[in-house]
Every structure is written in C-alpha cells, then in structure tokens.
Amino acid sequence: MTSPTIERIQNNPKFAALIETKRVFSWTLSIIMLAIYCGFILIIGFKKELFGTPLGPDTVITWGIPVGVGVILSAFVLTGIYVRRANTEFDQLTREVVEEAQQ
C-alpha cells in the first residue's frame, strides 16, 4: 500500500475503533486466562489437599485431574472465542477500512 493509503487508514475512525476493540477484547481474554491459571497454581500451592481429594469413595481420580483438564480446555475455549470474533467482526471492520482507504 502506498503512504497516502496508509495515512487514510490510520485517520479512519473505524480503524481507531477496531484497534481499541481488539485491544480491550484481547486484554480481557488474557486476564481471564491468567486468573484461571494463577488460581489453579495458587490452589495447588496453598490448598493442595483440595485437589488431592478423590472424586468419590471408589475412585483413585482426584479433583486435580478434572480441574487441570478444565484449565487446558478453557484456553481452547477462549482461543475459539477470539478466533470467532476475529473472523467475523474484526475481519469485516478491516475490510471496510481498507475499502474506504482505497477509494
């Protein structure tokens, strides 16, 4: 792209809105994941007996295993949420900004 096109993109209010929306959304998801992971580690560090408790009287599987799997799955879910929004809302806004800049 040429320099005037880049300037038109940077001066477009939709571009500023896109950047701000992506920033807030990305940080929100990052903080959620950090809270999940840090919470898991803090419980392991300070309340290890909680995750060491068996799920039931006749099983050797402890609460730590499903909670650990949940931490891993939460990363996949949050990634999926971001990808879905990026492929719909963010890509559409990007196309609109580029089309307006090229006119």
C-alpha positions in Angstrom: 0.0 0.0 0.0 1.1 3.5 -0.7 1.8 6.1 2.0 -1.4 8.1 1.3 -3.4 4.9 1.7 -1.8 4.1 4.9 -2.5 7.6 6.2 -6.2 7.3 5.2 -6.4 4.0 7.1 -4.8 5.5 10.2 -7.0 8.5 10.1 -10.2 6.5 9.7 -12.4 6.5 12.8 -13.3 2.8 12.1 -9.6 1.9 12.3 -9.3 3.6 15.7 -12.4 1.8 16.9 -11.1 -1.5 15.5 -7.8 -1.1 17.3 -9.4 -0.2 20.6 -12.0 -3.0 20.4 -9.3 -5.6 19.7 -7.1 -4.3 22.5 -9.8 -4.4 25.1 -11.1 -7.8 24.0 -7.6 -9.3 23.8 -6.7 -8.0 27.3 -10.0 -9.2 28.7 -9.4 -12.7 27.4 -5.8 -12.7 28.6 -6.8 -11.6 32.1 -9.4 -14.3 32.3 -6.9 -16.9 31.3 -4.3 -15.6 33.7 -6.8 -15.6 36.5 -7.8 -19.2 35.7 -4.2 -20.4 35.5 -3.0 -18.4 38.6 -6.0 -19.6 40.6 -5.1 -23.2 39.7 -1.5 -22.8 40.7 -2.3 -20.9 43.9 -4.7 -23.6 45.0 -2.0 -26.2 44.3 0.4 -24.2 46.3 -1.7 -23.3 49.3 -4.6 -25.9 49.4 -3.1 -29.0 47.8 -5.3 -31.3 49.8 -8.3 -29.8 47.8 -7.0 -31.2 44.5 -5.7 -34.3 46.2 -9.2 -35.4 47.4 -10.7 -38.3 45.4 -13.8 -37.6 43.3 -15.6 -40.4 45.1 -15.0 -43.2 47.6 -14.4 -45.9 44.9 -12.1 -43.9 42.6 -8.4 -43.0 42.6 -9.0 -40.0 40.4 -8.6 -36.8 42.4 -10.2 -33.4 41.8 -7.0 -32.1 40.4 -7.3 -34.0 37.2 -10.7 -32.7 36.0 -9.8 -29.2 37.2 -6.4 -29.4 35.3 -8.2 -30.6 32.2 -10.6 -27.7 32.7 -7.7 -25.2 32.8 -6.4 -26.6 29.5 -9.9 -26.6 27.9 -10.5 -23.1 29.0 -7.5 -22.0 26.9 -9.0 -23.7 23.9 -12.4 -22.1 24.5 -11.0 -18.6 25.0 -8.9 -19.0 21.8 -12.0 -20.2 19.9 -14.0 -17.2 21.2 -11.2 -14.8 20.0 -10.9 -16.6 16.6 -14.7 -16.5 16.0 -14.9 -12.7 16.8 -11.7 -12.0 14.7 -13.1 -13.9 11.7 -16.4 -12.1 11.8 -16.5 -8.7 13.4 -12.8 -7.8 13.2 -12.3 -9.0 9.6 -15.4 -7.2 8.5 -14.2 -3.9 10.0 -10.8 -4.4 8.5 -12.3 -4.9 5.0 -14.4 -1.8 5.4 -11.4 0.3 6.5 -9.3 -0.9 3.6 -12.1 -0.4 1.0 -12.7 3.1 2.3 -8.9 3.9 2.1 -8.6 2.6 -1.4 -11.4 4.8 -2.8 
